[in-house]
Each structure stands twice: as structure tokens, then as C-alpha cells.
């Protein structure tokens, strides 16, 4: 896509999405939505910890009242466990998440699938468990109309958070589970996939499977890989190039800012964070 066209799109509120983790979960989601709308965002992606899943319609109304739409819902619970009871519990929990996502009006539930089963060294067996768990959610996806977006995580997280680590692997899982593309897609998170030497062909191969695009930055001297993400433009990721790859697939959804920054941005005034996010979306993404 031409640079001028990219700049035009960056200036539209419907191309800007705030993942609420960016503000550190410091305020109720209704307040976060009001702040995001005032800062020029058109979409929001809340986390389950912020939503009353017993009464999600109330939170959905507060978000709509602020003038925002819900893009995605974060996130699934992990799917590999050492007992059948725990596996069933995880599947039931993820069904509830799909139901809440539907009530919020979300397009997809983001899946962080989990690492090795508790106490296990069986990587293949744990991956097989995860695939069976995802397959078990297909009736709930059908019922709710909310797709699951598989999000590959950086290999650093393989042991405890995700055994899904590349876009190519996510595409292969989608093909295994859902060849027609009715139930599963892919969330491309710059922080997790920027390093992959096969990233360009993998994103191109994912094509219409791409359901979400998350941005932050990988700091050259990161202090903590989970909670020390950088603001866009402060690290080493070529975000313009990555965005061009994603949009070449036909993806025309919002660019979602998702920054976990315990010691930097979570300590800033929320309005300063949002203002900085918008500026960086328009200049470095």
C-alpha cells in the first residue's frame, strides 16, 4: 500500500484500537473507554479481568456510550493441563469467554493457548492437547458467531504461556482445525513475531486468516520480556514494514496498541499515554 494511503488511514479513528492493557488496568473499563474515545480511538479491546462476565451487557453499554466499538476480547485460558478435569474446566471457561465476547460485540476472542502441561516435558503431547481443546470450542464459536484469533507468542514464552510461536505454525493449525476459515484466524502481534526470518512469506500465506494486528516495540535492552514492552518507535521493530505486510493480505481493520509496561507507561498519566500512542500510530506505524 502506498505511503500516502497509509498516512490517510492512520488519521482515521476507525483505524485506531486501544488494547486496555496499555493503560495498566488502573481504571474501570467505562473510564478507559471514555479516555480512549477522547484521544481519537474508535475501537477498544478489553481484557476479561475488566469485564463482569455475569453481566457483560452492562460493560458493553458503557463502551458504546463512550462512542467506541469492541474489536477483540482478551483472552483464552490455557488449554494444556495434567488432568482431564482441568482440561474440561479450561474448555468451559473459554466457552464463557466466547459468550461474553458476543455480548460485548467483539469480532474475535484472542487465544493465548498456553505452554507445557503442568509438570510436563512432553511438548508434542501438550501441543496435541491444545489442538483438541481448540477443536472442542468449535460448537461455541458456531453458536456465538465470535471467531478465535490464534496469537503466536515469542518463543521466550513457550514453556509457560504459549507453544504457538510463529505465524506459519498458526496458519498450519488453522488449516488442521478449520480448512474453510469459519472458526479460526490469526492475530499478528509485532512484539512477538518481528524476529522471524520467514515472517514475510508467513504473513502472505496467512492471507484472509489475519484477524487482528497488534503493535508495540521491542526495546533493544529490554529489562523484562513480559512487562517491558516499548512504545512504538522506541525499539527495534520496523513497524511500517510489518504493517504493510499485514495490509497486503487484505486486512483493513484497526491497528491495535497493546503495551505491557509496568515500570514506564503504566506509571504515566493515562491521557499522556493515549496521546503518545496516537502520535506514534500516525508517525511510526
SULSUL-V828591 format. One line per field, one symbol per residue. phi: phi as a letter, one per 30 degrees, with the letter a starting at -180 (. if undefined). psi: psi as a letter, one per 40 degrees, with the letter a starting at -180 (. if undefined). Layout:
# SULSUL-V828591
phi = ???
psi = ???
This chain:
# SULSUL-V828591
phi = .deddddddddcddccbcddeecihdbedddedddddddjccbbbdcddccdddbdddddddddddjccddbbcbdddccbcbdddddddddddddddddedddiddacdccdjcdeeiccdddddddddddddddddddddddicdccdcdceeecddccaccbbdddddddedddaedidcbbbcccedccedddcdedddeddhdddcabcbabcdececaddcbdcdejcbcdddddddddddddjdbdddcdbbcbecbddcdeeddedddedededccc
psi = hiddddddddehdeehhhheddeefeiiddddddddddeeieiihiideehgedgddddddddddeeiihcihhiiiiehieiddddddddddddddddddddeeidihhhheiaiiheiegdddddddddddddeedddddddehihhhhhiiddeddddheheidddddddddddgdefddiahhhhdddedehefddddddddbedheihiiaihhdfhdhddffiiiheeaehgdddddddddeeehfaihhhghhgdecdeeihddddddddddddede.
